[in-house]
Amino acid sequence: MHNRFLALCAVFLLAACAPKRIPGTELEDTGDTRAILAVMEKYRAALEARDAKAIQALVSPKFRDDAGTPDDPADDLTAGNLQPHLQALFQKLQNPKVDFNVRRVEFREEDVALAIYYWNASWRMPGLNARPQQDSELEQMVFQKVDDEWKILSGI
């Protein structure tokens, strides 16, 4: 009986030492993790609202994205050209719906983190195709802490 009690105490002690998780996820529950998830939710909501100005407010001044073509700088996005690019895109886009499933958040340096996430998106682009479009993919978004606030560095 005494051995069972000791074993049970050991299990409870180990469970108490395990890192807290954000409910419904495998993500460690820290202020920085929750802040990054909040930025991602603002980004998702801004995409659905087709709000280029709101997205611009979420990116770091050092924001850079190569649009998946590292050898072709002509289509690179920066903090300087992001908002006009998104405004032009959003004029052609109708009814965007986006869902994120964040799989992992990693902190690389004191002020850099990345989120691995799976996204599902659907939208309409009547000028391109009469049918609704959809896509999904595993992606990575990189964040930088700027003035104690997490901002998107790349990966939109």
C-alpha positions as CSV (number, residue, x, y, z in Angstrom):
1,M,0.0,0.0,0.0
2,H,2.8,2.4,0.9
3,N,4.5,1.8,-2.5
4,R,1.4,2.6,-4.4
5,F,1.0,5.9,-2.4
6,L,4.6,6.8,-3.2
7,A,4.2,5.9,-6.9
8,L,1.0,8.0,-7.1
9,C,2.8,10.9,-5.4
10,A,5.6,10.7,-8.0
11,V,3.1,10.7,-10.9
12,F,1.4,13.9,-9.5
13,L,4.7,15.5,-8.9
14,L,5.8,14.8,-12.5
15,A,2.5,16.1,-13.9
16,A,2.8,19.3,-11.9
17,C,6.3,19.9,-13.4
18,A,5.1,19.4,-17.0
19,P,4.8,22.7,-18.9
20,K,1.3,24.1,-19.1
21,R,-0.4,23.8,-22.6
22,I,-2.8,26.1,-24.3
23,P,-6.1,24.3,-24.2
24,G,-6.8,22.3,-27.3
25,T,-3.2,22.5,-28.5
26,E,0.3,21.1,-27.9
27,L,1.6,24.7,-27.5
28,E,3.3,25.7,-24.3
29,D,1.2,28.3,-22.5
30,T,3.5,31.4,-22.3
31,G,2.8,35.1,-22.7
32,D,5.0,35.1,-25.9
33,T,3.2,32.1,-27.4
34,R,-0.2,33.7,-26.8
35,A,1.0,37.0,-28.2
36,I,2.2,35.3,-31.4
37,L,-1.2,33.4,-31.7
38,A,-2.9,36.8,-31.2
39,V,-0.9,38.3,-34.1
40,M,-1.8,35.3,-36.3
41,E,-5.5,35.7,-35.5
42,K,-5.3,39.4,-36.3
43,Y,-3.7,38.5,-39.6
44,R,-6.3,35.9,-40.4
45,A,-9.1,38.3,-39.6
46,A,-7.5,41.1,-41.7
47,L,-7.2,38.7,-44.6
48,E,-10.9,37.8,-44.4
49,A,-11.8,41.5,-44.1
50,R,-9.4,42.3,-47.0
51,D,-7.8,45.0,-44.9
52,A,-4.3,45.7,-46.2
53,K,-3.8,48.5,-43.7
54,A,-4.4,46.1,-40.8
55,I,-1.9,43.6,-42.2
56,Q,0.6,46.4,-42.7
57,A,0.4,47.2,-39.0
58,L,1.2,43.6,-38.1
59,V,4.5,43.4,-40.0
60,S,8.0,44.3,-38.9
61,P,9.8,47.2,-40.6
62,K,12.3,44.5,-41.7
63,F,9.5,42.4,-43.2
64,R,10.6,40.5,-46.4
65,D,9.0,37.7,-48.3
66,D,10.3,36.2,-51.5
67,A,6.8,34.8,-52.6
68,G,8.3,31.3,-52.9
69,T,10.7,32.4,-55.7
70,P,14.1,33.2,-54.0
71,D,15.8,33.6,-57.4
72,D,13.3,36.2,-58.7
73,P,13.5,39.4,-56.6
74,A,10.9,41.0,-58.9
75,D,8.0,39.6,-56.9
76,D,9.5,40.1,-53.4
77,L,7.4,41.8,-50.8
78,T,8.8,44.2,-48.3
79,A,7.4,46.4,-45.6
80,G,7.5,49.2,-48.1
81,N,5.5,47.6,-51.0
82,L,3.3,45.2,-49.0
83,Q,0.2,47.4,-48.5
84,P,-0.2,48.5,-52.2
85,H,0.4,44.9,-53.3
86,L,-2.3,43.7,-50.9
87,Q,-4.8,46.5,-51.9
88,A,-4.5,45.5,-55.5
89,L,-4.9,41.8,-54.7
90,F,-7.9,42.4,-52.4
91,Q,-9.7,44.4,-55.2
92,K,-9.8,41.2,-57.2
93,L,-10.6,38.9,-54.3
94,Q,-14.1,38.1,-53.0
95,N,-15.2,36.2,-49.9
96,P,-11.9,35.0,-48.5
97,K,-12.2,32.5,-45.7
98,V,-9.0,31.4,-43.9
99,D,-8.4,28.9,-41.0
100,F,-5.0,28.4,-39.3
101,N,-4.0,25.4,-37.2
102,V,-0.8,26.3,-35.4
103,R,1.3,23.1,-34.9
104,R,4.4,24.6,-33.2
105,V,5.8,27.8,-32.0
106,E,9.6,28.0,-31.5
107,F,11.7,30.7,-30.1
108,R,15.0,31.0,-31.9
109,E,16.6,34.0,-30.3
110,E,15.6,36.6,-27.8
111,D,13.6,38.5,-30.3
112,V,12.9,35.9,-33.1
113,A,10.3,33.1,-33.2
114,L,8.6,31.0,-35.8
115,A,5.2,29.4,-36.0
116,I,4.6,26.2,-38.1
117,Y,1.0,26.2,-39.1
118,Y,-1.4,24.5,-41.5
119,W,-3.8,26.9,-43.3
120,N,-7.0,26.3,-45.3
121,A,-8.2,29.1,-47.5
122,S,-11.1,29.6,-49.9
123,W,-11.9,32.6,-52.0
124,R,-13.4,33.8,-55.3
125,M,-11.6,35.7,-58.0
126,P,-14.3,36.3,-60.6
127,G,-11.9,38.0,-63.0
128,L,-9.8,34.8,-63.0
129,N,-12.2,31.9,-62.6
130,A,-16.0,31.7,-62.0
131,R,-15.6,28.9,-59.6
132,P,-14.6,29.2,-55.9
133,Q,-10.9,28.5,-55.3
134,Q,-9.3,26.8,-52.3
135,D,-5.9,25.8,-51.1
136,S,-4.2,24.4,-48.0
137,E,-0.6,24.0,-47.1
138,L,1.8,23.7,-44.2
139,E,3.7,27.0,-43.8
140,Q,6.1,28.8,-41.6
141,M,5.7,32.4,-40.3
142,V,8.7,34.1,-38.7
143,F,8.2,36.8,-36.1
144,Q,10.4,39.5,-34.6
145,K,9.9,41.3,-31.4
146,V,9.8,45.1,-32.1
147,D,9.4,47.4,-29.1
148,D,8.1,44.5,-27.0
149,E,5.5,43.6,-29.6
150,W,5.7,40.5,-31.9
151,K,5.6,41.5,-35.6
152,I,5.6,39.3,-38.7
153,L,9.1,39.2,-40.3
154,S,8.2,36.8,-43.2
155,G,5.8,34.0,-44.2
156,I,2.5,35.6,-45.1
